[in-house]
């Protein structure tokens, strides 16, 4: 992957992370309930895009942190879906 593509992936990841609360906020306004699954999915997607950029930039501490976050979010998603 070229550095330009890696930077685009990182930008997409940051956009997902920054907008991840919008669906939960919208549902909370409409129904009075929260929507944690949509928030978790957008954060996880954002982290995947960010980890691609971090890997290509050789930011290993960030890669490790992002991997831990992704694994944690996947575990929470599984729990939410099986409730």
PDB file with one MODEL, atoms N, CA, C and O in Angstrom:
MODEL        1
ATOM      1  N   UNK A   1       0.855  -1.171   0.000  1.00  0.00           N
ATOM      2  CA  UNK A   1       0.000   0.000   0.000  1.00  0.00           C
ATOM      3  C   UNK A   1       0.900   1.233   0.000  1.00  0.00           C
ATOM      4  O   UNK A   1       1.904   1.298   0.709  1.00  0.00           O
ATOM      5  N   UNK A   2       0.517   2.182  -0.796  1.00  0.00           N
ATOM      6  CA  UNK A   2       1.304   3.402  -0.883  1.00  0.00           C
ATOM      7  C   UNK A   2       1.051   4.282   0.348  1.00  0.00           C
ATOM      8  O   UNK A   2       0.012   4.163   0.998  1.00  0.00           O
ATOM      9  N   UNK A   3       1.999   5.160   0.662  1.00  0.00           N
ATOM     10  CA  UNK A   3       1.786   6.074   1.790  1.00  0.00           C
ATOM     11  C   UNK A   3       0.541   6.936   1.623  1.00  0.00           C
ATOM     12  O   UNK A   3      -0.128   7.261   2.604  1.00  0.00           O
ATOM     13  N   UNK A   4       0.228   7.306   0.383  1.00  0.00           N
ATOM     14  CA  UNK A   4      -0.970   8.134   0.141  1.00  0.00           C
ATOM     15  C   UNK A   4      -2.237   7.359   0.500  1.00  0.00           C
ATOM     16  O   UNK A   4      -3.139   7.899   1.140  1.00  0.00           O
ATOM     17  N   UNK A   5      -2.302   6.087   0.087  1.00  0.00           N
ATOM     18  CA  UNK A   5      -3.468   5.267   0.410  1.00  0.00           C
ATOM     19  C   UNK A   5      -3.571   5.034   1.914  1.00  0.00           C
ATOM     20  O   UNK A   5      -4.668   5.030   2.472  1.00  0.00           O
ATOM     21  N   UNK A   6      -2.435   4.842   2.563  1.00  0.00           N
ATOM     22  CA  UNK A   6      -2.438   4.650   4.015  1.00  0.00           C
ATOM     23  C   UNK A   6      -2.960   5.905   4.716  1.00  0.00           C
ATOM     24  O   UNK A   6      -3.710   5.816   5.688  1.00  0.00           O
ATOM     25  N   UNK A   7      -2.560   7.066   4.217  1.00  0.00           N
ATOM     26  CA  UNK A   7      -3.039   8.318   4.815  1.00  0.00           C
ATOM     27  C   UNK A   7      -4.546   8.477   4.603  1.00  0.00           C
ATOM     28  O   UNK A   7      -5.252   8.945   5.496  1.00  0.00           O
ATOM     29  N   UNK A   8      -5.038   8.090   3.427  1.00  0.00           N
ATOM     30  CA  UNK A   8      -6.480   8.147   3.167  1.00  0.00           C
ATOM     31  C   UNK A   8      -7.226   7.220   4.125  1.00  0.00           C
ATOM     32  O   UNK A   8      -8.274   7.588   4.656  1.00  0.00           O
ATOM     33  N   UNK A   9      -6.687   6.015   4.346  1.00  0.00           N
ATOM     34  CA  UNK A   9      -7.314   5.076   5.278  1.00  0.00           C
ATOM     35  C   UNK A   9      -7.343   5.663   6.693  1.00  0.00           C
ATOM     36  O   UNK A   9      -8.339   5.531   7.404  1.00  0.00           O
ATOM     37  N   UNK A  10      -6.264   6.301   7.088  1.00  0.00           N
ATOM     38  CA  UNK A  10      -6.225   6.937   8.403  1.00  0.00           C
ATOM     39  C   UNK A  10      -7.241   8.060   8.522  1.00  0.00           C
ATOM     40  O   UNK A  10      -7.869   8.229   9.568  1.00  0.00           O
ATOM     41  N   UNK A  11      -7.401   8.825   7.453  1.00  0.00           N
ATOM     42  CA  UNK A  11      -8.386   9.910   7.451  1.00  0.00           C
ATOM     43  C   UNK A  11      -9.805   9.354   7.539  1.00  0.00           C
ATOM     44  O   UNK A  11     -10.638   9.883   8.275  1.00  0.00           O
ATOM     45  N   UNK A  12     -10.081   8.282   6.786  1.00  0.00           N
ATOM     46  CA  UNK A  12     -11.391   7.631   6.881  1.00  0.00           C
ATOM     47  C   UNK A  12     -11.640   7.099   8.291  1.00  0.00           C
ATOM     48  O   UNK A  12     -12.746   7.205   8.821  1.00  0.00           O
ATOM     49  N   UNK A  13     -10.608   6.534   8.881  1.00  0.00           N
ATOM     50  CA  UNK A  13     -10.728   6.031  10.253  1.00  0.00           C
ATOM     51  C   UNK A  13     -11.061   7.138  11.229  1.00  0.00           C
ATOM     52  O   UNK A  13     -11.927   6.976  12.089  1.00  0.00           O
ATOM     53  N   UNK A  14     -10.382   8.251  11.101  1.00  0.00           N
ATOM     54  CA  UNK A  14     -10.661   9.369  12.003  1.00  0.00           C
ATOM     55  C   UNK A  14     -12.073   9.908  11.791  1.00  0.00           C
ATOM     56  O   UNK A  14     -12.737  10.303  12.750  1.00  0.00           O
ATOM     57  N   UNK A  15     -12.535   9.926  10.536  1.00  0.00           N
ATOM     58  CA  UNK A  15     -13.905  10.378  10.264  1.00  0.00           C
ATOM     59  C   UNK A  15     -14.908   9.446  10.942  1.00  0.00           C
ATOM     60  O   UNK A  15     -15.887   9.915  11.523  1.00  0.00           O
ATOM     61  N   UNK A  16     -14.679   8.142  10.874  1.00  0.00           N
ATOM     62  CA  UNK A  16     -15.571   7.184  11.548  1.00  0.00           C
ATOM     63  C   UNK A  16     -15.546   7.389  13.054  1.00  0.00           C
ATOM     64  O   UNK A  16     -16.591   7.359  13.705  1.00  0.00           O
ATOM     65  N   UNK A  17     -14.368   7.594  13.606  1.00  0.00           N
ATOM     66  CA  UNK A  17     -14.266   7.784  15.054  1.00  0.00           C
ATOM     67  C   UNK A  17     -14.946   9.068  15.502  1.00  0.00           C
ATOM     68  O   UNK A  17     -15.603   9.098  16.542  1.00  0.00           O
ATOM     69  N   UNK A  18     -14.787  10.129  14.713  1.00  0.00           N
ATOM     70  CA  UNK A  18     -15.355  11.417  15.101  1.00  0.00           C
ATOM     71  C   UNK A  18     -16.871  11.459  14.950  1.00  0.00           C
ATOM     72  O   UNK A  18     -17.542  12.206  15.662  1.00  0.00           O
ATOM     73  N   UNK A  19     -17.420  10.663  14.026  1.00  0.00           N
ATOM     74  CA  UNK A  19     -18.869  10.680  13.801  1.00  0.00           C
ATOM     75  C   UNK A  19     -19.581   9.484  14.428  1.00  0.00           C
ATOM     76  O   UNK A  19     -20.775   9.293  14.199  1.00  0.00           O
ATOM     77  N   UNK A  20     -18.879   8.687  15.202  1.00  0.00           N
ATOM     78  CA  UNK A  20     -19.457   7.445  15.725  1.00  0.00           C
ATOM     79  C   UNK A  20     -20.620   7.661  16.686  1.00  0.00           C
ATOM     80  O   UNK A  20     -21.459   6.772  16.834  1.00  0.00           O
ATOM     81  N   UNK A  21     -20.693   8.794  17.330  1.00  0.00           N
ATOM     82  CA  UNK A  21     -21.768   9.007  18.292  1.00  0.00           C
ATOM     83  C   UNK A  21     -23.038   9.557  17.663  1.00  0.00           C
ATOM     84  O   UNK A  21     -24.076   9.609  18.323  1.00  0.00           O
ATOM     85  N   UNK A  22     -22.979   9.967  16.404  1.00  0.00           N
ATOM     86  CA  UNK A  22     -24.156  10.559  15.759  1.00  0.00           C
ATOM     87  C   UNK A  22     -25.340   9.588  15.708  1.00  0.00           C
ATOM     88  O   UNK A  22     -26.446   9.998  16.062  1.00  0.00           O
ATOM     89  N   UNK A  23     -25.175   8.305  15.284  1.00  0.00           N
ATOM     90  CA  UNK A  23     -26.327   7.401  15.277  1.00  0.00           C
ATOM     91  C   UNK A  23     -26.931   7.176  16.669  1.00  0.00           C
ATOM     92  O   UNK A  23     -28.152   7.121  16.817  1.00  0.00           O
ATOM     93  N   UNK A  24     -26.085   7.048  17.674  1.00  0.00           N
ATOM     94  CA  UNK A  24     -26.589   6.849  19.037  1.00  0.00           C
ATOM     95  C   UNK A  24     -27.346   8.076  19.514  1.00  0.00           C
ATOM     96  O   UNK A  24     -28.393   7.958  20.151  1.00  0.00           O
ATOM     97  N   UNK A  25     -26.825   9.239  19.212  1.00  0.00           N
ATOM     98  CA  UNK A  25     -27.496  10.475  19.602  1.00  0.00           C
ATOM     99  C   UNK A  25     -28.838  10.609  18.887  1.00  0.00           C
ATOM    100  O   UNK A  25     -29.833  10.983  19.507  1.00  0.00           O
ATOM    101  N   UNK A  26     -28.874  10.312  17.607  1.00  0.00           N
ATOM    102  CA  UNK A  26     -30.109  10.404  16.827  1.00  0.00           C
ATOM    103  C   UNK A  26     -31.174   9.454  17.385  1.00  0.00           C
ATOM    104  O   UNK A  26     -32.330   9.847  17.545  1.00  0.00           O
ATOM    105  N   UNK A  27     -30.794   8.212  17.681  1.00  0.00           N
ATOM    106  CA  UNK A  27     -31.757   7.254  18.221  1.00  0.00           C
ATOM    107  C   UNK A  27     -32.206   7.663  19.630  1.00  0.00           C
ATOM    108  O   UNK A  27     -33.374   7.496  19.979  1.00  0.00           O
ATOM    109  N   UNK A  28     -31.303   8.184  20.420  1.00  0.00           N
ATOM    110  CA  UNK A  28     -31.672   8.634  21.764  1.00  0.00           C
ATOM    111  C   UNK A  28     -32.686   9.769  21.697  1.00  0.00           C
ATOM    112  O   UNK A  28     -33.604   9.829  22.515  1.00  0.00           O
ATOM    113  N   UNK A  29     -32.528  10.670  20.731  1.00  0.00           N
ATOM    114  CA  UNK A  29     -33.471  11.777  20.568  1.00  0.00           C
ATOM    115  C   UNK A  29     -34.830  11.249  20.108  1.00  0.00           C
ATOM    116  O   UNK A  29     -35.867  11.686  20.606  1.00  0.00           O
ATOM    117  N   UNK A  30     -34.826  10.313  19.164  1.00  0.00           N
ATOM    118  CA  UNK A  30     -36.078   9.791  18.607  1.00  0.00           C
ATOM    119  C   UNK A  30     -36.832   8.880  19.565  1.00  0.00           C
ATOM    120  O   UNK A  30     -38.048   9.013  19.705  1.00  0.00           O
ATOM    121  N   UNK A  31     -36.141   7.960  20.228  1.00  0.00           N
ATOM    122  CA  UNK A  31     -36.831   6.925  20.999  1.00  0.00           C
ATOM    123  C   UNK A  31     -36.570   6.984  22.493  1.00  0.00           C
ATOM    124  O   UNK A  31     -37.278   6.343  23.269  1.00  0.00           O
ATOM    125  N   UNK A  32     -35.585   7.727  22.900  1.00  0.00           N
ATOM    126  CA  UNK A  32     -35.232   7.748  24.315  1.00  0.00           C
ATOM    127  C   UNK A  32     -34.309   6.610  24.719  1.00  0.00           C
ATOM    128  O   UNK A  32     -33.941   6.499  25.889  1.00  0.00           O
ATOM    129  N   UNK A  33     -33.926   5.757  23.760  1.00  0.00           N
ATOM    130  CA  UNK A  33     -33.008   4.649  24.031  1.00  0.00           C
ATOM    131  C   UNK A  33     -31.679   4.906  23.326  1.00  0.00           C
ATOM    132  O   UNK A  33     -31.611   5.640  22.340  1.00  0.00           O
ATOM    133  N   UNK A  34     -30.651   4.298  23.843  1.00  0.00           N
ATOM    134  CA  UNK A  34     -29.350   4.437  23.185  1.00  0.00           C
ATOM    135  C   UNK A  34     -29.154   3.319  22.168  1.00  0.00           C
ATOM    136  O   UNK A  34     -29.863   2.313  22.196  1.00  0.00           O
ATOM    137  N   UNK A  35     -28.215   3.494  21.296  1.00  0.00           N
ATOM    138  CA  UNK A  35     -27.906   2.495  20.267  1.00  0.00           C
ATOM    139  C   UNK A  35     -26.424   2.155  20.320  1.00  0.00           C
ATOM    140  O   UNK A  35     -25.670   2.554  19.433  1.00  0.00           O
ATOM    141  N   UNK A  36     -25.996   1.429  21.339  1.00  0.00           N
ATOM    142  CA  UNK A  36     -24.561   1.184  21.474  1.00  0.00           C
ATOM    143  C   UNK A  36     -23.956   0.356  20.351  1.00  0.00           C
ATOM    144  O   UNK A  36     -22.768   0.500  20.061  1.00  0.00           O
ATOM    145  N   UNK A  37     -24.735  -0.503  19.714  1.00  0.00           N
ATOM    146  CA  UNK A  37     -24.155  -1.352  18.674  1.00  0.00           C
ATOM    147  C   UNK A  37     -23.681  -0.517  17.483  1.00  0.00           C
ATOM    148  O   UNK A  37     -22.610  -0.783  16.937  1.00  0.00           O
ATOM    149  N   UNK A  38     -24.451   0.476  17.075  1.00  0.00           N
ATOM    150  CA  UNK A  38     -24.021   1.297  15.938  1.00  0.00           C
ATOM    151  C   UNK A  38     -22.780   2.105  16.298  1.00  0.00           C
ATOM    152  O   UNK A  38     -21.882   2.277  15.473  1.00  0.00           O
ATOM    153  N   UNK A  39     -22.735   2.589  17.505  1.00  0.00           N
ATOM    154  CA  UNK A  39     -21.560   3.329  17.953  1.00  0.00           C
ATOM    155  C   UNK A  39     -20.339   2.423  17.981  1.00  0.00           C
ATOM    156  O   UNK A  39     -19.268   2.806  17.509  1.00  0.00           O
ATOM    157  N   UNK A  40     -20.492   1.231  18.527  1.00  0.00           N
ATOM    158  CA  UNK A  40     -19.372   0.293  18.596  1.00  0.00           C
ATOM    159  C   UNK A  40     -18.900  -0.118  17.210  1.00  0.00           C
ATOM    160  O   UNK A  40     -17.697  -0.246  16.983  1.00  0.00           O
ATOM    161  N   UNK A  41     -19.820  -0.326  16.287  1.00  0.00           N
ATOM    162  CA  UNK A  41     -19.430  -0.713  14.930  1.00  0.00           C
ATOM    163  C   UNK A  41     -18.646   0.395  14.235  1.00  0.00           C
ATOM    164  O   UNK A  41     -17.647   0.122  13.569  1.00  0.00           O
ATOM    165  N   UNK A  42     -19.086   1.635  14.382  1.00  0.00           N
ATOM    166  CA  UNK A  42     -18.363   2.745  13.748  1.00  0.00           C
ATOM    167  C   UNK A  42     -16.991   2.961  14.384  1.00  0.00           C
ATOM    168  O   UNK A  42     -16.022   3.258  13.685  1.00  0.00           O
ATOM    169  N   UNK A  43     -16.906   2.816  15.685  1.00  0.00           N
ATOM    170  CA  UNK A  43     -15.604   2.961  16.338  1.00  0.00           C
ATOM    171  C   UNK A  43     -14.659   1.846  15.884  1.00  0.00           C
ATOM    172  O   UNK A  43     -13.487   2.097  15.602  1.00  0.00           O
ATOM    173  N   UNK A  44     -15.171   0.619  15.814  1.00  0.00           N
ATOM    174  CA  UNK A  44     -14.346  -0.505  15.374  1.00  0.00           C
ATOM    175  C   UNK A  44     -13.888  -0.297  13.935  1.00  0.00           C
ATOM    176  O   UNK A  44     -12.722  -0.534  13.618  1.00  0.00           O
ATOM    177  N   UNK A  45     -14.788   0.141  13.063  1.00  0.00           N
ATOM    178  CA  UNK A  45     -14.413   0.414  11.679  1.00  0.00           C
ATOM    179  C   UNK A  45     -13.359   1.507  11.606  1.00  0.00           C
ATOM    180  O   UNK A  45     -12.390   1.399  10.855  1.00  0.00           O
ATOM    181  N   UNK A  46     -13.553   2.551  12.385  1.00  0.00           N
ATOM    182  CA  UNK A  46     -12.571   3.631  12.429  1.00  0.00           C
ATOM    183  C   UNK A  46     -11.217   3.153  12.909  1.00  0.00           C
ATOM    184  O   UNK A  46     -10.187   3.571  12.381  1.00  0.00           O
ATOM    185  N   UNK A  47     -11.208   2.281  13.907  1.00  0.00           N
ATOM    186  CA  UNK A  47      -9.945   1.757  14.426  1.00  0.00           C
ATOM    187  C   UNK A  47      -9.245   0.885  13.386  1.00  0.00           C
ATOM    188  O   UNK A  47      -8.018   0.899  13.292  1.00  0.00           O
ATOM    189  N   UNK A  48     -10.016   0.129  12.607  1.00  0.00           N
ATOM    190  CA  UNK A  48      -9.410  -0.694  11.553  1.00  0.00           C
ATOM    191  C   UNK A  48      -8.718   0.198  10.523  1.00  0.00           C
ATOM    192  O   UNK A  48      -7.589  -0.075  10.116  1.00  0.00           O
ATOM    193  N   UNK A  49      -9.397   1.261  10.107  1.00  0.00           N
ATOM    194  CA  UNK A  49      -8.781   2.173   9.148  1.00  0.00           C
ATOM    195  C   UNK A  49      -7.542   2.844   9.751  1.00  0.00           C
ATOM    196  O   UNK A  49      -6.528   3.002   9.070  1.00  0.00           O
ATOM    197  N   UNK A  50      -7.621   3.233  11.007  1.00  0.00           N
ATOM    198  CA  UNK A  50      -6.475   3.880  11.658  1.00  0.00           C
ATOM    199  C   UNK A  50      -5.294   2.931  11.792  1.00  0.00           C
ATOM    200  O   UNK A  50      -4.144   3.332  11.610  1.00  0.00           O
ATOM    201  N   UNK A  51      -5.580   1.669  12.112  1.00  0.00           N
ATOM    202  CA  UNK A  51      -4.485   0.719  12.302  1.00  0.00           C
ATOM    203  C   UNK A  51      -3.719   0.501  10.999  1.00  0.00           C
ATOM    204  O   UNK A  51      -2.518   0.231  11.027  1.00  0.00           O
ATOM    205  N   UNK A  52      -4.399   0.614   9.864  1.00  0.00           N
ATOM    206  CA  UNK A  52      -3.713   0.487   8.572  1.00  0.00           C
ATOM    207  C   UNK A  52      -2.692   1.608   8.411  1.00  0.00           C
ATOM    208  O   UNK A  52      -1.552   1.365   8.014  1.00  0.00           O
ATOM    209  N   UNK A  53      -3.102   2.825   8.717  1.00  0.00           N
ATOM    210  CA  UNK A  53      -2.176   3.956   8.620  1.00  0.00           C
ATOM    211  C   UNK A  53      -1.055   3.814   9.644  1.00  0.00           C
ATOM    212  O   UNK A  53       0.108   4.059   9.326  1.00  0.00           O
ATOM    213  N   UNK A  54      -1.393   3.423  10.863  1.00  0.00           N
ATOM    214  CA  UNK A  54      -0.377   3.287  11.911  1.00  0.00           C
ATOM    215  C   UNK A  54       0.653   2.222  11.536  1.00  0.00           C
ATOM    216  O   UNK A  54       1.845   2.399  11.787  1.00  0.00           O
ATOM    217  N   UNK A  55       0.207   1.130  10.942  1.00  0.00           N
ATOM    218  CA  UNK A  55       1.111   0.058  10.520  1.00  0.00           C
ATOM    219  C   UNK A  55       2.087   0.560   9.461  1.00  0.00           C
ATOM    220  O   UNK A  55       3.287   0.300   9.545  1.00  0.00           O
ATOM    221  N   UNK A  56       1.576   1.274   8.474  1.00  0.00           N
ATOM    222  CA  UNK A  56       2.440   1.769   7.405  1.00  0.00           C
ATOM    223  C   UNK A  56       3.372   2.879   7.874  1.00  0.00           C
ATOM    224  O   UNK A  56       4.441   3.072   7.296  1.00  0.00           O
ATOM    225  N   UNK A  57       2.982   3.606   8.908  1.00  0.00           N
ATOM    226  CA  UNK A  57       3.849   4.646   9.464  1.00  0.00           C
ATOM    227  C   UNK A  57       4.800   4.076  10.523  1.00  0.00           C
ATOM    228  O   UNK A  57       5.627   4.795  11.084  1.00  0.00           O
ATOM    229  N   UNK A  58       4.666   2.771  10.784  1.00  0.00           N
ATOM    230  CA  UNK A  58       5.501   2.070  11.774  1.00  0.00           C
ATOM    231  C   UNK A  58       5.368   2.671  13.177  1.00  0.00           C
ATOM    232  O   UNK A  58       6.353   2.826  13.899  1.00  0.00           O
ATOM    233  N   UNK A  59       4.146   3.000  13.538  1.00  0.00           N
ATOM    234  CA  UNK A  59       3.848   3.500  14.881  1.00  0.00           C
ATOM    235  C   UNK A  59       3.374   2.321  15.725  1.00  0.00           C
ATOM    236  O   UNK A  59       2.179   2.148  15.962  1.00  0.00           O
ATOM    237  N   UNK A  60       4.336   1.513  16.175  1.00  0.00           N
ATOM    238  CA  UNK A  60       4.016   0.211  16.769  1.00  0.00           C
ATOM    239  C   UNK A  60       3.228   0.322  18.070  1.00  0.00           C
ATOM    240  O   UNK A  60       2.374  -0.524  18.336  1.00  0.00           O
ATOM    241  N   UNK A  61       3.484   1.317  18.868  1.00  0.00           N
ATOM    242  CA  UNK A  61       2.720   1.465  20.109  1.00  0.00           C
ATOM    243  C   UNK A  61       1.246   1.734  19.788  1.00  0.00           C
ATOM    244  O   UNK A  61       0.356   1.225  20.471  1.00  0.00           O
ATOM    245  N   UNK A  62       0.995   2.525  18.760  1.00  0.00           N
ATOM    246  CA  UNK A  62      -0.380   2.801  18.344  1.00  0.00           C
ATOM    247  C   UNK A  62      -1.034   1.556  17.755  1.00  0.00           C
ATOM    248  O   UNK A  62      -2.216   1.304  17.988  1.00  0.00           O
ATOM    249  N   UNK A  63      -0.266   0.773  16.989  1.00  0.00           N
ATOM    250  CA  UNK A  63      -0.796  -0.467  16.422  1.00  0.00           C
ATOM    251  C   UNK A  63      -1.243  -1.398  17.540  1.00  0.00           C
ATOM    252  O   UNK A  63      -2.321  -1.988  17.460  1.00  0.00           O
ATOM    253  N   UNK A  64      -0.437  -1.534  18.569  1.00  0.00           N
ATOM    254  CA  UNK A  64      -0.791  -2.399  19.702  1.00  0.00           C
ATOM    255  C   UNK A  64      -2.035  -1.871  20.405  1.00  0.00           C
ATOM    256  O   UNK A  64      -2.951  -2.637  20.704  1.00  0.00           O
ATOM    257  N   UNK A  65      -2.074  -0.582  20.669  1.00  0.00           N
ATOM    258  CA  UNK A  65      -3.237   0.009  21.332  1.00  0.00           C
ATOM    259  C   UNK A  65      -4.508  -0.125  20.514  1.00  0.00           C
ATOM    260  O   UNK A  65      -5.570  -0.425  21.059  1.00  0.00           O
ATOM    261  N   UNK A  66      -4.408   0.094  19.225  1.00  0.00           N
ATOM    262  CA  UNK A  66      -5.573  -0.039  18.348  1.00  0.00           C
ATOM    263  C   UNK A  66      -6.049  -1.481  18.270  1.00  0.00           C
ATOM    264  O   UNK A  66      -7.252  -1.740  18.231  1.00  0.00           O
ATOM    265  N   UNK A  67      -5.109  -2.422  18.248  1.00  0.00           N
ATOM    266  CA  UNK A  67      -5.476  -3.833  18.225  1.00  0.00           C
ATOM    267  C   UNK A  67      -6.229  -4.221  19.487  1.00  0.00           C
ATOM    268  O   UNK A  67      -7.238  -4.922  19.416  1.00  0.00           O
ATOM    269  N   UNK A  68      -5.754  -3.775  20.634  1.00  0.00           N
ATOM    270  CA  UNK A  68      -6.444  -4.056  21.893  1.00  0.00           C
ATOM    271  C   UNK A  68      -7.848  -3.457  21.875  1.00  0.00           C
ATOM    272  O   UNK A  68      -8.802  -4.099  22.315  1.00  0.00           O
ATOM    273  N   UNK A  69      -7.979  -2.242  21.375  1.00  0.00           N
ATOM    274  CA  UNK A  69      -9.282  -1.588  21.290  1.00  0.00           C
ATOM    275  C   UNK A  69     -10.226  -2.357  20.377  1.00  0.00           C
ATOM    276  O   UNK A  69     -11.391  -2.555  20.721  1.00  0.00           O
ATOM    277  N   UNK A  70      -9.742  -2.789  19.224  1.00  0.00           N
ATOM    278  CA  UNK A  70     -10.571  -3.545  18.282  1.00  0.00           C
ATOM    279  C   UNK A  70     -11.045  -4.846  18.912  1.00  0.00           C
ATOM    280  O   UNK A  70     -12.225  -5.183  18.815  1.00  0.00           O
ATOM    281  N   UNK A  71     -10.150  -5.576  19.553  1.00  0.00           N
ATOM    282  CA  UNK A  71     -10.533  -6.839  20.196  1.00  0.00           C
ATOM    283  C   UNK A  71     -11.578  -6.588  21.289  1.00  0.00           C
ATOM    284  O   UNK A  71     -12.547  -7.339  21.407  1.00  0.00           O
ATOM    285  N   UNK A  72     -11.385  -5.548  22.076  1.00  0.00           N
ATOM    286  CA  UNK A  72     -12.356  -5.205  23.115  1.00  0.00           C
ATOM    287  C   UNK A  72     -13.717  -4.857  22.545  1.00  0.00           C
ATOM    288  O   UNK A  72     -14.744  -5.285  23.073  1.00  0.00           O
ATOM    289  N   UNK A  73     -13.729  -4.082  21.469  1.00  0.00           N
ATOM    290  CA  UNK A  73     -15.005  -3.706  20.856  1.00  0.00           C
ATOM    291  C   UNK A  73     -15.703  -4.902  20.237  1.00  0.00           C
ATOM    292  O   UNK A  73     -16.928  -5.004  20.308  1.00  0.00           O
ATOM    293  N   UNK A  74     -14.949  -5.809  19.630  1.00  0.00           N
ATOM    294  CA  UNK A  74     -15.561  -7.014  19.072  1.00  0.00           C
ATOM    295  C   UNK A  74     -16.194  -7.840  20.193  1.00  0.00           C
ATOM    296  O   UNK A  74     -17.289  -8.376  20.020  1.00  0.00           O
ATOM    297  N   UNK A  75     -15.522  -7.948  21.333  1.00  0.00           N
ATOM    298  CA  UNK A  75     -16.084  -8.679  22.468  1.00  0.00           C
ATOM    299  C   UNK A  75     -17.371  -8.021  22.962  1.00  0.00           C
ATOM    300  O   UNK A  75     -18.344  -8.711  23.265  1.00  0.00           O
ATOM    301  N   UNK A  76     -17.377  -6.703  23.042  1.00  0.00           N
ATOM    302  CA  UNK A  76     -18.579  -5.996  23.487  1.00  0.00           C
ATOM    303  C   UNK A  76     -19.709  -6.165  22.466  1.00  0.00           C
ATOM    304  O   UNK A  76     -20.864  -6.341  22.856  1.00  0.00           O
ATOM    305  N   UNK A  77     -19.398  -6.116  21.183  1.00  0.00           N
ATOM    306  CA  UNK A  77     -20.413  -6.304  20.141  1.00  0.00           C
ATOM    307  C   UNK A  77     -21.047  -7.688  20.267  1.00  0.00           C
ATOM    308  O   UNK A  77     -22.265  -7.829  20.160  1.00  0.00           O
ATOM    309  N   UNK A  78     -20.226  -8.700  20.493  1.00  0.00           N
ATOM    310  CA  UNK A  78     -20.754 -10.069  20.658  1.00  0.00           C
ATOM    311  C   UNK A  78     -21.692 -10.127  21.863  1.00  0.00           C
ATOM    312  O   UNK A  78     -22.759 -10.737  21.789  1.00  0.00           O
ATOM    313  N   UNK A  79     -21.303  -9.500  22.967  1.00  0.00           N
ATOM    314  CA  UNK A  79     -22.152  -9.501  24.157  1.00  0.00           C
ATOM    315  C   UNK A  79     -23.467  -8.771  23.883  1.00  0.00           C
ATOM    316  O   UNK A  79     -24.531  -9.255  24.266  1.00  0.00           O
ATOM    317  N   UNK A  80     -23.406  -7.618  23.227  1.00  0.00           N
ATOM    318  CA  UNK A  80     -24.605  -6.847  22.930  1.00  0.00           C
ATOM    319  C   UNK A  80     -25.550  -7.621  22.008  1.00  0.00           C
ATOM    320  O   UNK A  80     -26.765  -7.603  22.208  1.00  0.00           O
ATOM    321  N   UNK A  81     -25.003  -8.293  21.013  1.00  0.00           N
ATOM    322  CA  UNK A  81     -25.829  -9.036  20.073  1.00  0.00           C
ATOM    323  C   UNK A  81     -26.466 -10.273  20.699  1.00  0.00           C
ATOM    324  O   UNK A  81     -27.535 -10.700  20.263  1.00  0.00           O
ATOM    325  N   UNK A  82     -25.833 -10.851  21.704  1.00  0.00           N
ATOM    326  CA  UNK A  82     -26.360 -12.072  22.329  1.00  0.00           C
ATOM    327  C   UNK A  82     -27.155 -11.804  23.595  1.00  0.00           C
ATOM    328  O   UNK A  82     -27.513 -12.745  24.303  1.00  0.00           O
ATOM    329  N   UNK A  83     -27.440 -10.546  23.896  1.00  0.00           N
ATOM    330  CA  UNK A  83     -28.235 -10.204  25.079  1.00  0.00           C
ATOM    331  C   UNK A  83     -29.657 -10.580  24.900  1.00  0.00           C
ATOM    332  O   UNK A  83     -30.470 -10.364  25.798  1.00  0.00           O
TER     333      UNK A  83
ENDMDL
END
